[in-house]
Amino acid sequence: MKANEKRLKATKSFLKFDSDKDFDDIYNDFDSRIQKMISPVTETKEQLIERIRNEKYEGLGFPLGYPVFLTSDGRRVRSKSEMVIGDVLENSNVLNQYEKPLDLGRYGKVYPDYTI
């Protein structure tokens, strides 16, 4: 019983350690030279955002003569509604991709207006 109580106390102490910080915060607190020596199991939020922002994909494209609607950041979309949605997402700092292909396996490929 005493051994289990010690283990429980040690576990509770461990769980309290840096409990207000998530792994990204702990990683970001390290000097950049130390960060280069660490191979995180998962991407940090910043790395994920950077990867998504730089990800290349091919949307549906636009037929010749199709009306041109541009969001404030210069992306071409299909309608005024999509233009407004795109601007709201950007102004709210919501990471998004326009008409990024989504493969639904046997149901085929779809192109959602926005992936957030």
Helices and strands as residue ranges (DSSP letters): H 2-16, H 23-29, H 32-37, H 45-54, E 69-70, E 76-77, H 80-91, E 97-98, E 102-103, G 105-107, E 109-110, E 114-115
